[in-house]
């Protein structure tokens, strides 16, 4: 198996080291793992692509590249430049530092990379590690992902649903903020919504009198509705959520057609 990996935390992020090990285990001795990751952190860029200026790419070592672009740019670089002669069988994105459950999906560069791969018909999975007081200060805060990802991904690849629709399925996987031994299992879950929290901003004035606005995230660790990803993670489970790029509210189409006649 040929696997392309990327992330949004940057080429030097510890979560990428974890993902390289996960990918190597999946690929096996006869497989290949290729890295194309952002040269600098790109958290929160979602599915952005650098459409108006070129992306510089540098080869750092065998099968390892850094691109001055977004995670989606890195996937494009992998598919159409780095691996153009033999494309990947799978794209993995992560392991993100922090959860990409709930509405975070819409902001996540980690998910954006998987989304770009799916748009090109390549199997794709985004992986993120919830951070909490129970794991964030441990020597290996990514232990839950490192231990539980390989068997979970094998099962998802062999037993999961992989269709050939125009907007293909891809998967968002979030690991709870726990030591690996305390993870309770895996739940297939819908994307949740944190009704109690949202992104906001905080203004600051610099010593020179210039005004700056810092984006702030809200509380992350309370459950959302039953059966959703945030709730699964908070309750100690790995969440697996099937996603599509199609944002159409299909259940409202007929109602809207009638209303607009």
Protein Blocks (a to p, Z undefined) as FASTA:
>chain_A
ZZddddfeojklmklmmmmmmmmmmnommlccdddddfbdcehkljaccfkbccddddfb
ghiacddddfklmmmmmmmmmmmmoccfbdcedjdeddfehjllmmmmklmmmmmmmmno
pacddddddddfklmmmmblmlmmmmmmmmmmmmmmmmmccdfbfbacddddddddddfk
lpgbdcdddddddfkbccdddddddfkopacdddddddfkbccdehiaklmmmnopacdd
dddfblcdfklmmmmmmmmZZ
